[in-house]
Amino acid sequence: MADDERTPRRDATDRPTRSRDIRDAGRTRRRFIWLTGTAAMAGLAGCSGGGGGAAETTTATTTESSDSTGGVPAEYATATSLDGTQRNPDSLSSQEAVSYQDQPSGGRQCSTCRYYIEDKNGDGVGACAIVAGEIAPEGYCVSYVEYEG
């Protein structure tokens, strides 16, 4: 008996192969894990701002080119905040970028923040040294840092 007759030979069509479904499932699983990790990191990045600690938070800035005072009356354009920070209308964060709201949060409000600029024209609202637009004294944003002066 020849050696060829004892050992069965297989050609390329007889080889076991992974099904297409299994290969696609592996890709889908990898994509799911990647997307889950990416979503978790984005969620954590959103939670990193403004814990009220001593460190200042970094926020996205926008330039208010259409309004040279940064969305406030002229009295506030370059006014100084409670801690002496001078407002620069060319480098302010938008209210959306700092998640500004008209209500306090956990006892923290703008009127006790180091960046708050008190009412200067009797209309009941102030401004902020780092955020564009008018700011309610009882408002709050993630850039809040308690004024200790």
Secondary structure, 3 states (H helix, E strand, C coil): CCHHHHCCCCCHHHCCCCCHHHHHHHHHHHHHHHHHHHHHHHHHHHHCCCCCCCCCCCCCCECCCCCCCCCCCHHHCCCECCCCCECCCCCEECCCCCCCECCCECCECHHHECCEECCCCCCCCEEECCECCCECCCCECCCCCECCC
